[in-house]
Amino acid sequence: MNTTVSYDIHSPLKQYFGYDSFRDPQESIIQNVLDKKDTLVIMPTGGGKSICFQIPAMVMDGVTIVISPLIALMKDQVDGLRANGIEANYYNSSQETSEQEKIITQVVSRELKLLYVAPESLAYLSNILSETYVSCIAIDEAHCISSWGHDFRPGYQQLGFIKKSLPNTPIIALTATADKATRKDILDQLNIPLAHQFVASFDRPNISLEVRPGLDRMHQITRFISTNKEESGIVYCLSRKATEQVAKRLKTAGFDAVAYHAGLSFEERTSVQEGFVYDRTKIVCATVAFGMGIDKSNVRWVIHYNMPKNIEGYYQEIGRAGRDGLPSKAILFHSYADVIQLRKFVEGTSNEEVQIAKLERMKQFSEATSCRRKILLSYFGESRLENCGNCDVCKNPPKFIDGTVLAQKALSTMARVHQKEAIGTLIDVLRGANNSHILEKGLNQVKTFGIGKDVSWAHWQQYIIQMMNQGLAELAFHKNNALELTPIAEQVLFKGRKVELTLPIDKEQNKKKTVLKRTASPEKKSGLFEHLRSIRSSIAKEQGVPAYLVFSDATLKEMEKYIPRTESEMLQISGVGTRKMEVYGDQFIAEIIQYINQNKAAKKDTFMETYKLYAQGLSIDEICEKRNLKSPTVFSHLSKLYLDGKSINLNQFVANDEIIQVKNAKNILGNPPQLKAYFEYFDEELSYSKIRVALTIIEKQEG
């Protein structure tokens, strides 16, 4: 009789990771693993994939084997777990025999909860690859097993033996990006075809998306970075030579940048990775070999110097920014020369046709005139009805036309050709072409044959691409690039849903001079946040760990917002678990209290400086000039001093009838906290300064 074991998964979540609740769908995934069911997880970078196997590892008996393609980064991943108080280690062929034997002993004696290993090293663990010791197998970056994917790695193809050897041990395969064809291939090759699939939302709303023409790229990049000097970022390039050239030019411009590519020695690559992870290097100019598995939460921007070869790669690479959920930026430079070069890369490959189709889809994304986030989500089978408002197209929208009838014609034709034809054939049917391909297939008998002959072939192509970008149709790469309908298409065909399209752009019209937009100045940083970052940096250097392993930027932002001054308050901050409270909590609480007290003292001093000048008889304008302050700031000082009992005549700045008007407004508006409500109530005819002064006098009278 099978019995379901009940596990407490919330306590370790708080104790080891500092979170009060799971993100959707983490809890369901974890429960599936604990029920010993095979699982496929598709979750974007920064979505919390690792917790999906780390929490089960903490509560189950035995060790969880984590298969990862990244030997150079296993130490960082293990260091992160140990920093949270979790027993973890890694095993690889470069270790001394004595170290490897020690790790095996740790597994046998059940001292380890997680063991990281590359697929090529699994053969060395045959003695412990049994259900006596292993509680779970986690396969990270699982897309590497599939030749349909974008980072195919032959070493992963040996993993099919695991299910045969450990039939009762749950396998959890995880990746940030995989289309339908890749997902099926992963499950088939791992021999877990019936695994439960969890596909989390691919939406990363904190990442702002932008595509720019590839003109004068270095000038644009240096201008962008100059406004983000203190932030970490990655510049992706197509070739090794380009990474070195871009890094050199950035160095010449005064930026801290290094190159990374597969042509460097193992020691050189490791040095670059560690420098970036430990915040010693701000900018890495890299080929796509860099970034996978780097758990660095505070990367604030990713720039693609060249167009990626497919949307999967692009999505995974931009996902390396903003893992902590804070605002981040993704900029892609697009040029026709990149497309030509990428086509040459895939020529002669075993799946050339598929790779060319994916490249074409990437090109269409770059040239799109509709919400870019909609396109990304649609590509991975996720529908979004509203525009995101955080991409360059949404921020500078083109002019739209009602394209409902055009969409209905195209979608109806897709249905009538049984969703088996590629875009070219579909357009031929729409335009009523009597070529041999159409006649051989009998497509001239389709009811909608010739229904769109009044629209040119090129314009139909752009319209259909827009429909794909809006999620009305999707490209089935594994079915000869056939166009298939989506649930949104059914709404257009049968439920009256409207479709907006942009007028096609002719190539000659598109050759307009691009105006470079100046990047907005970065938001002014908080003093407390920067102070805590400085403290974190000092601790990280002393302990020899990456700064984000102490606390993430997002956690420091919460400390800044909520000002925790006790242990219980600090434990309520997201990212502060029991272990980190024990190690770092007291120091950060002390720093916060000291900073707040110093800030209060500084404010008191600046108020008194204003009071001294007022007492000397200086006018408001003279005080502003002396102190280099704006008049609203001076009035706020005087108001605070007045409430503190200083001898200040505020009535000289506001008339009695104005005080009465403000008092009436206060009652009518319900005592709103913001001055703007009063300002709008008075139709902007009573200044903010007079409103502030009047409210101060009223507060004193009523107090």
C-alpha positions in Angstrom: 0.0 0.0 0.0 1.5 3.4 -1.1 1.4 6.1 1.5 2.1 9.7 0.8 4.7 11.3 3.0 3.9 14.7 4.3 6.8 17.2 4.3 7.1 20.7 5.8 8.5 22.7 2.9 7.7 26.2 4.2 10.1 26.1 7.1 13.2 25.4 5.1 12.1 28.1 2.6 12.3 30.7 5.3 15.2 29.2 7.2 17.6 28.7 4.3 16.4 31.2 1.7 14.6 33.9 3.7 11.3 33.8 1.8 7.9 33.7 3.4 6.1 32.1 0.4 6.7 30.3 -2.9 6.3 31.9 -6.3 3.8 30.3 -8.6 4.2 27.4 -9.6 7.2 26.5 -7.3 5.1 24.8 -4.6 3.2 22.6 -7.1 6.5 21.6 -8.7 8.1 20.7 -5.3 5.1 18.6 -4.3 5.3 16.7 -7.6 8.9 15.9 -6.9 8.2 14.9 -3.4 5.5 12.5 -4.7 8.3 10.9 -6.7 6.9 12.0 -10.1 9.1 13.0 -13.0 8.9 16.6 -13.8 9.9 19.1 -16.6 10.2 22.7 -15.5 10.3 25.6 -18.0 10.9 28.7 -16.0 12.6 31.9 -17.0 16.0 33.0 -15.6 15.4 34.6 -12.2 12.1 32.7 -11.8 13.4 30.5 -9.0 14.1 27.2 -10.8 16.8 26.1 -8.3 14.5 26.1 -5.3 12.3 23.6 -7.1 14.9 20.9 -6.5 16.8 22.4 -3.5 13.8 22.4 -1.2 13.0 18.7 -1.9 16.7 17.9 -1.4 16.5 19.5 2.1 13.5 17.4 3.3 14.1 14.0 1.6 16.5 11.4 2.8 19.6 11.0 0.7 21.4 13.2 -1.8 20.0 15.1 -4.8 22.4 14.8 -7.8 22.4 18.0 -9.8 23.6 17.6 -13.4 25.0 20.9 -14.7 27.0 21.7 -17.9 29.1 24.3 -16.1 32.1 22.9 -14.2 33.7 26.3 -13.8 30.6 27.6 -12.0 29.8 24.7 -9.7 31.9 26.1 -6.9 29.9 29.4 -7.0 26.6 27.5 -6.9 27.9 25.4 -4.0 29.2 28.5 -2.2 25.8 30.1 -2.5 24.1 27.0 -0.9 26.7 26.9 1.9 26.2 30.6 2.6 22.6 29.7 3.3 23.6 26.9 5.7 23.0 24.0 3.2 25.4 21.0 3.0 26.4 20.9 -0.7 29.4 19.9 -2.8 30.6 19.4 -6.4 32.4 16.6 -8.1 34.6 16.8 -11.2 37.6 15.2 -12.8 39.9 18.0 -11.9 39.8 17.2 -8.2 42.4 15.3 -6.3 41.6 11.6 -5.7 41.5 12.2 -2.0 38.9 15.0 -2.4 36.8 12.8 -4.7 36.9 9.9 -2.1 35.9 12.4 0.7 32.9 13.4 -1.3 31.8 9.8 -1.9 32.1 9.2 1.9 29.9 12.3 2.5 27.2 10.8 0.3 27.4 7.4 1.9 27.3 8.9 5.4 24.4 11.1 4.3 26.2 14.3 5.2 25.4 16.0 1.8 22.0 17.2 0.6 23.1 18.3 -2.9 26.0 17.2 -5.2 26.7 19.0 -8.4 28.3 17.1 -11.3 28.8 17.5 -15.0 27.2 14.8 -17.3 30.7 13.6 -18.4 31.6 12.9 -14.7 28.6 10.7 -13.9 30.6 7.5 -14.8 32.8 8.2 -11.8 29.8 8.1 -9.4 28.5 4.7 -10.4 29.1 3.3 -6.8 26.6 5.8 -5.4 24.2 6.1 -8.3 21.7 3.9 -6.5 18.3 4.4 -4.8 20.0 3.6 -1.5 21.8 7.0 -1.6 20.0 9.2 -4.2 16.7 10.9 -3.5 16.4 12.9 -6.7 18.1 13.7 -10.0 17.9 17.3 -11.1 19.0 18.0 -14.7 19.7 21.7 -15.0 20.0 23.5 -18.4 18.0 20.6 -19.8 17.7 22.2 -23.3 21.3 21.1 -23.8 20.1 17.6 -24.5 18.2 18.5 -27.6 19.5 19.2 -31.0 16.4 21.3 -31.5 17.7 23.6 -28.7 20.1 26.5 -28.9 23.0 25.2 -26.7 23.2 21.5 -27.8 25.8 19.6 -25.8 26.4 15.9 -26.9 27.5 15.0 -23.3 23.9 15.4 -22.2 22.7 12.6 -24.6 24.1 9.9 -22.3 21.5 10.8 -19.6 18.8 8.5 -20.9 20.3 5.7 -18.8 19.4 7.3 -15.5 15.7 6.4 -15.6 16.5 2.8 -16.4 19.0 2.6 -13.6 16.9 4.5 -11.0 13.3 3.8 -12.0 11.8 4.9 -8.7 13.9 8.0 -8.3 12.2 11.2 -9.5 13.9 13.2 -12.3 13.4 16.9 -12.5 14.6 18.5 -15.7 14.8 22.3 -15.8 15.5 25.0 -18.4 14.8 28.6 -19.0 13.9 28.3 -22.6 12.4 25.5 -24.7 9.8 25.6 -27.4 7.3 22.7 -27.9 9.7 20.6 -30.1 12.5 21.0 -27.6 10.3 20.0 -24.7 9.2 16.8 -26.4 12.8 16.0 -27.3 14.0 16.5 -23.7 11.4 14.1 -22.3 12.0 11.5 -25.0 15.7 11.4 -24.6 15.5 11.3 -20.8 13.0 8.4 -21.0 10.4 10.3 -19.1 7.7 10.9 -21.8 4.9 11.1 -19.2 6.6 13.6 -16.9 4.4 16.4 -15.6 5.2 19.6 -17.4 5.2 23.0 -15.6 5.6 26.0 -17.8 5.8 29.2 -15.8 5.1 32.6 -17.2 7.9 33.8 -19.4 7.1 37.4 -18.6 9.9 39.4 -17.1 8.2 42.8 -16.7 11.2 44.3 -14.9 13.3 44.1 -18.1 12.8 46.9 -20.5 13.2 45.7 -24.1 14.6 47.9 -26.9 15.8 47.2 -30.4 18.0 49.8 -32.2 19.5 49.9 -35.7 23.1 48.7 -35.8 24.4 52.1 -36.7 27.4 53.6 -34.8 27.0 51.0 -32.2 30.0 51.8 -30.0 28.9 55.5 -29.7 25.5 54.4 -28.6 26.9 51.8 -26.1 29.4 54.2 -24.5 26.6 56.8 -24.1 24.4 54.2 -22.5 27.0 52.9 -20.1 28.1 56.4 -19.1 24.7 56.8 -17.4 25.1 53.3 -15.7 28.7 53.4 -14.6 28.2 51.7 -11.3 26.1 48.8 -12.6 27.1 45.4 -13.9 26.3 44.5 -17.5 27.1 42.1 -20.4 27.7 42.9 -24.1 27.1 39.9 -26.3 29.0 39.6 -29.6 29.0 37.0 -32.4 32.7 36.5 -32.7 35.7 36.2 -30.5 37.4 39.0 -32.4 34.4 41.3 -31.8 34.4 40.7 -28.0 38.1 41.7 -27.8 37.5 44.8 -30.0 34.5 46.0 -28.1 36.3 45.4 -24.7 39.3 47.3 -25.9 37.2 50.3 -27.1 35.3 50.4 -23.9 38.6 50.4 -21.9 39.9 53.2 -24.0 36.7 55.1 -23.2 37.5 54.7 -19.5 35.2 51.7 -18.6 36.0 48.6 -16.7 35.6 45.9 -19.4 37.1 42.5 -20.2 36.6 40.0 -23.1 35.4 36.4 -22.7 35.3 33.7 -25.4 36.0 30.0 -25.9 39.5 30.8 -27.3 40.7 31.8 -23.8 42.4 29.3 -21.6 40.4 27.6 -18.8 42.3 29.8 -16.2 41.5 33.0 -18.2 37.8 32.2 -18.5 37.6 31.3 -14.8 39.3 34.6 -13.9 36.9 36.6 -16.0 33.9 34.8 -14.5 35.1 35.2 -11.0 35.9 38.9 -11.5 32.4 39.5 -12.8 30.7 37.5 -10.1 32.7 39.1 -7.3 32.1 42.6 -8.7 35.7 43.2 -9.4 34.8 43.7 -13.1 31.7 45.6 -14.2 31.4 44.8 -17.9 32.1 41.5 -19.8 32.1 41.5 -23.6 31.4 37.9 -24.4 30.2 35.3 -26.9 27.2 33.3 -25.9 29.5 30.9 -24.1 29.3 33.3 -21.2 26.5 33.7 -18.7 24.7 30.3 -18.5 24.5 29.3 -14.9 26.0 32.5 -13.5 23.8 33.2 -10.5 24.6 36.9 -10.3 21.4 38.7 -9.3 22.5 42.3 -9.8 23.2 42.4 -13.6 21.4 45.6 -14.5 21.7 45.5 -18.3 22.4 43.2 -21.3 23.4 44.6 -24.7 23.4 42.5 -27.9 26.1 44.0 -30.1 24.9 41.6 -32.8 21.6 39.9 -33.4 21.3 36.4 -31.8 20.6 33.4 -34.0 17.3 32.6 -32.4 14.7 33.8 -29.9 15.5 31.1 -27.3 19.1 32.3 -27.1 18.0 36.0 -27.0 15.5 35.3 -24.3 17.9 33.3 -22.1 20.7 36.0 -22.5 18.5 39.0 -21.6 17.3 36.9 -18.6 20.7 37.3 -17.1 19.7 40.8 -16.2 17.5 41.7 -13.3 17.3 38.3 -11.7 16.6 40.2 -8.4 13.4 41.6 -9.9 14.7 45.2 -10.0 14.4 47.4 -13.2 16.9 46.3 -15.8 17.5 47.0 -19.5 18.0 44.9 -22.6 19.2 46.6 -25.8 19.5 44.7 -29.1 21.4 46.1 -32.2 20.0 44.8 -35.4 21.5 44.9 -38.9 21.2 42.9 -42.2 24.9 42.1 -42.0 24.3 40.1 -38.9 21.6 38.1 -40.6 23.9 37.2 -43.5 26.7 36.2 -41.1 24.3 34.1 -39.0 23.0 32.3 -42.1 26.6 31.3 -42.9 27.1 29.9 -39.4 24.2 27.4 -39.8 24.9 26.4 -43.5 25.6 22.7 -43.7 24.5 21.9 -40.2 22.3 18.8 -39.6 19.2 20.8 -38.9 20.0 23.7 -41.2 16.3 24.2 -42.2 15.1 24.6 -38.6 17.9 26.9 -37.7 17.3 29.1 -40.7 13.6 29.3 -39.8 14.5 30.3 -36.2 16.9 32.9 -37.5 14.1 34.3 -39.6 11.8 34.5 -36.6 14.5 36.4 -34.7 14.8 38.8 -37.6 11.1 39.3 -37.6 11.2 40.1 -33.8 13.9 42.7 -34.5 11.9 44.4 -37.2 8.5 44.1 -35.4 6.1 47.1 -35.0 4.1 45.5 -32.2 4.7 45.0 -28.5 8.0 43.0 -28.2 7.0 41.3 -25.0 3.9 39.9 -26.7 6.1 38.4 -29.4 8.4 36.7 -26.9 5.6 35.3 -24.9 3.7 34.1 -28.0 6.9 32.4 -29.2 6.9 30.2 -26.1 3.2 29.5 -26.3 2.0 32.1 -23.8 -0.8 34.6 -24.8 -0.8 38.2 -23.6 -3.7 40.4 -24.5 -2.4 43.8 -23.3 0.7 45.6 -24.5 3.5 45.6 -21.9 4.3 49.4 -21.9 7.9 48.6 -21.2 9.4 48.1 -24.6 10.5 50.6 -27.3 7.5 49.9 -29.5 5.0 50.4 -26.6 6.8 53.6 -25.6 6.8 54.9 -29.2 3.9 53.2 -30.8 3.4 53.2 -34.6 0.1 54.1 -36.3 -2.3 51.2 -36.6 -5.1 50.3 -39.0 -8.1 47.9 -38.4 -6.7 44.7 -39.7 -9.5 42.4 -38.5 -10.7 41.4 -42.0 -7.1 40.8 -43.2 -6.5 38.6 -40.1 -9.7 36.7 -40.6 -8.8 35.9 -44.3 -5.3 34.7 -43.3 -6.4 32.7 -40.2 -9.3 31.1 -42.1 -7.0 30.1 -44.9 -4.6 28.5 -42.3 -7.5 26.5 -41.0 -8.6 25.4 -44.5 -5.1 24.1 -45.4 -5.3 22.1 -42.1 -2.5 24.2 -40.4 0.1 22.2 -42.5 1.5 24.9 -44.7 4.3 27.4 -44.3 3.9 31.1 -44.8 4.9 31.2 -48.5 2.4 28.6 -49.5 -0.3 30.3 -47.4 0.3 33.6 -49.2 0.1 31.9 -52.6 -3.3 30.5 -51.6 -4.5 33.9 -50.4 -3.4 35.5 -53.6 -4.7 32.7 -55.9 -1.4 31.7 -57.3 -1.6 28.9 -59.9 2.0 27.6 -59.6 2.9 23.9 -59.7 3.2 23.6 -55.9 -0.3 24.8 -55.4 -1.8 22.7 -58.2 0.1 19.5 -57.2 -1.4 19.8 -53.7 -4.9 20.8 -54.9 -4.8 23.9 -52.8 -6.5 25.9 -55.6 -9.6 24.1 -54.5 -9.5 25.7 -51.0 -12.6 27.9 -50.4 -10.4 31.0 -49.6 -8.2 30.6 -52.7 -7.6 34.1 -54.1 -9.5 35.9 -51.3 -6.5 38.2 -50.8 -5.3 38.8 -54.4 -5.7 42.6 -53.9 -2.8 42.6 -51.4 0.7 42.2 -52.6 2.8 39.2 -51.7 5.3 41.3 -49.7 2.5 43.1 -47.8 0.8 39.8 -46.9 4.1 38.5 -45.6 4.4 41.5 -43.3 0.8 41.2 -42.1 1.2 37.5 -41.3 4.4 38.2 -39.4 2.6 40.8 -37.4 -0.2 38.3 -36.7 2.4 35.8 -35.5 4.0 38.5 -33.4 0.7 39.2 -31.8 0.1 35.6 -30.9 -2.6 34.8 -33.5 -0.5 32.1 -35.1 2.7 30.2 -34.2 5.4 28.6 -36.3 5.8 24.9 -35.8 9.5 24.4 -36.6 9.3 20.7 -36.1 6.5 20.4 -38.7 8.2 21.9 -41.7 7.6 25.5 -40.4 3.8 25.1 -40.7 1.6 27.9 -39.4 -0.7 26.9 -36.6 -3.6 28.7 -35.0 -3.7 29.8 -31.4 -6.6 30.3 -28.9 -6.5 34.0 -29.7 -7.0 33.2 -33.4 -10.3 31.5 -32.5 -11.5 34.7 -30.8 -10.7 36.6 -34.0 -12.5 34.1 -36.2 -15.6 33.3 -34.1 -15.9 35.8 -31.2 -15.5 39.2 -32.9 -12.1 40.1 -31.5 -10.6 43.0 -33.3 -7.0 43.0 -34.7 -4.8 46.1 -35.2 -2.0 46.0 -37.8 0.5 48.5 -39.0 0.8 49.4 -42.6 3.7 47.5 -44.3 6.9 49.4 -44.5 8.6 49.5 -47.9 12.3 49.1 -47.8 13.0 52.4 -49.5 10.7 54.2 -47.0 12.6 52.5 -44.2 15.9 54.1 -45.1 15.3 57.1 -42.8 18.0 58.7 -40.8 17.8 57.2 -37.3 17.8 59.8 -34.5 19.7 58.7 -31.5 17.6 59.1 -28.4 19.5 60.3 -25.3 19.2 57.7 -22.5 17.4 59.1 -19.6 19.4 59.9 -16.5 19.4 57.1 -14.0 17.2 57.5 -11.0 18.9 59.1 -8.0 20.2 56.4 -5.7 19.2 56.4 -2.0 21.9 57.2 0.5 20.9 54.2 2.8 20.9 51.7 -0.1 24.3 52.9 -1.2 25.6 52.7 2.3 24.3 49.1 2.7 25.9 48.2 -0.6 29.2 49.5 0.7 28.9 47.5 3.9 27.9 44.4 1.8 30.9 44.9 -0.4 33.3 45.1 2.6 31.9 41.9 4.1 32.1 40.1 0.7 35.7 41.0 0.3 36.6 39.9 3.8 34.9 36.5 3.3 36.0 36.0 -0.3 32.4 35.5 -1.6 30.4 37.4 -4.2 28.5 40.4 -2.8 25.1 39.0 -3.8 25.6 35.9 -1.6 25.6 38.2 1.4 22.3 39.9 0.4 20.9 40.7 -3.0 20.1 44.3 -4.2 16.4 43.5 -3.9 16.9 42.6 -0.2 18.9 45.8 0.5 16.1 47.8 -1.2 13.6 46.2 1.2 15.8 47.2 4.2 15.9 50.7 2.8 12.1 50.8 2.6 11.2 49.2 5.9 14.1 50.2 8.1 14.4 47.0 10.2 15.8 47.7 13.7 15.2 44.4 15.5 15.9 40.8 14.7 12.2 40.0 14.2 11.8 43.0 11.8 14.9 41.9 9.9 13.6 38.4 9.5 10.5 39.8 7.8 12.7 41.2 5.0 12.6 39.0 1.9 15.9 37.2 1.4 16.8 37.2 5.1 16.7 33.6 6.5 17.8 32.2 9.8 21.3 31.5 8.7 21.9 35.0 7.2 20.3 36.6 10.2 22.8 34.8 12.4 25.8 35.7 10.3 25.0 39.2 9.0 21.8 40.4 10.7 23.2 42.2 13.8 25.8 44.1 11.7 23.2 45.3 9.2 20.8 46.3 11.9 23.5 48.3 13.7 24.5 50.0 10.4 20.8 50.9 9.7 20.3 52.4 13.1 23.5 54.3 13.0 22.7 55.7 9.5 19.2 56.7 10.5 20.5 58.5 13.6 23.2 60.3 11.7 20.7 61.3 9.0 18.3 62.7 11.7 21.2 64.6 13.2 22.2 65.9 9.8 18.6 67.0 9.1 18.5 68.8 12.4 21.7 70.6 11.6 20.5 71.7 8.2 17.2 73.0 9.8 19.2 75.0 12.3 21.3 76.5 9.6 18.1 77.8 7.9 16.8 79.0 11.3 20.0 81.1 12.0 19.6 82.9 8.7 15.9 83.5 9.3 16.7 84.9 12.8 19.2 87.3 11.2 16.3 88.8 9.2 17.1 87.4 5.8 14.3 87.0 3.3 13.3 83.6 1.8 15.1 84.5 -1.5 18.3 85.4 0.5 18.1 82.2 2.5 17.8 80.2 -0.7 20.8 81.9 -2.2 22.9 81.5 0.9 22.1 77.9 1.3 21.7 77.0 -2.4 18.2 75.6 -1.7 14.9 75.9 -3.5 12.2 77.9 -1.8 9.9 74.9 -1.1 12.7 73.3 0.8 13.3 76.4 2.9 9.5 76.6 3.7 9.5 73.0 4.7 12.4 73.7 7.1 10.6 76.7 8.6 7.4 74.7 9.0 9.2 71.9 10.9 11.0 74.5 13.1 7.7 76.2 13.8 6.1 73.0 14.9 9.2 72.3 17.1 8.5 75.6 18.9 11.0 77.9 17.3 10.1 81.6 17.1 8.9 81.9 13.5 6.1 84.1 12.2 4.6 81.9 9.4 1.6 84.2 9.1 3.7 86.7 7.1 3.9 84.1 4.3 0.1 83.4 3.9 -3.0 85.5 4.3 -5.8 84.6 6.9 -8.4 84.0 4.2 -6.0 81.6 2.5 -5.6 79.7 5.7 -9.4 79.4 6.0 -9.6 78.2 2.4 -7.0 75.5 3.0 -8.8 74.5 6.2 -12.0 74.1 4.3 -10.3 72.1 1.6 -8.7 69.8 4.2 -12.2 68.9 5.5 -13.7 68.5 2.0 -10.7 66.4 0.8 -10.6 64.3 3.9 -7.1 65.4 5.0 -5.1 63.9 2.1 -1.4 63.2 2.8 -0.1 64.8 -0.4 0.0 68.5 -1.2 -0.8 67.8 -4.8 -4.5 67.1 -3.9 -4.8 70.6 -2.4 -2.9 72.1 -5.4 -5.3 70.6 -7.9 -8.3 71.5 -5.7 -7.3 75.2 -5.9 -6.9 74.8 -9.7 -3.1 75.4 -9.2 -3.7 79.0 -8.2 -2.4 78.6 -4.6 1.3 77.7 -4.5 2.6 74.6 -2.8 4.6 76.7 -0.4 1.5 78.6 0.8 -0.4 75.4 1.2 2.4 73.8 3.2 2.6 76.9 5.5 -1.2 77.1 5.9 -1.4 73.4 6.9 1.4 73.9 9.4 -0.4 76.8 11.1 -3.7 74.8 11.1 -1.8 71.8 12.6 -0.4 74.0 15.4 -3.9 75.5 16.1 -5.5 72.1 16.2 -2.7 70.4 18.1 
